[in-house]
């Protein structure tokens, strides 16, 4: 759900609705696990920057996450939509 848009850096995408849902999921997880067990991944730098600003937390792009281990991963798809465009 939500609509992707060009991010402030103008070479990437973000989706504010998806970012809000990531925050809700992480908040739910934090009721039963410690923050170091949770990772958030996205393939778009614009989404990573937006989520970091929105949540004030570390979020990794897929490339930078390689080799790191977390018990729970939240994947932010950004351009996933019902029309399968993007």
N, C-alpha and C positions, 0 to 999 in steps of 0.2 A: 504494500500500500504506500501511498505517498507519491510524490513526484520528484524525480531527480532534477537537479539544476546545476549550472556551472558554478563552481566554488569561487571564493574570493581570489584564489591564485590563478584563476581563469584557464588552467590547463588540466583541470580535474573536475570530478562531480561530487555532489553531496546530496543527501536526502534527509531532510529534517524529521520527517515522520519516522523513518527507520532509526535515526539517532535517538529519538524519544523512546522508541520501543526497546532499544538496547539498554537505555538507562533503567527502564522499568524491569527488564529481565535481570539486570545486574543487582538492582535493589532487592529483588526477590531472593536471588542467590545469597546475598550478604546476610540474610536472616539465618542462614545455616552453615555458611562456609566463610573462611577468612579471605580477604581481598587478594592475597598472593596466589590463591588457587584459581583465580578467574583471569582469563585472557579475552580481549576483544580484538578481532581481526577484521580488516577490510582491504579490498584491493585498490581503493582509491585514496590518494593522499588528501584530497579535499574533504572526504568523509572522516578520515583520521583526524585532521586538524579541527574539524567542526566538533567531533565527539570529545576530543581532548579539551577544547574550550568549553563545551556544554557540560561535561561531567568533571572536568579538572582531574582527569585520570590518564594513566598511560595506556595508549592504544597503539597497536602495531599494524603496519601494513603486512601483507602476506609475506613479502620478501624479507622484511626485517624480523619476522617472527620465527623464521626457520631456525631450528636447533633449540628453541626454547620449549619448556614443558609447563603445561598448566593442566589442572584436573578438569576444568570447565572452559570451553571456548564459545564465545558468542560471535557469530559471523554476521557482519553487516554487509548485505549485498548491494545496496545503493540503487542499482538500475534494474532490480527485479520488479516486473510489473505484469499485469494480466494480459497485456498485448504482446508480451515477449519481445519488446523492442529495446534496443540498447544493449 
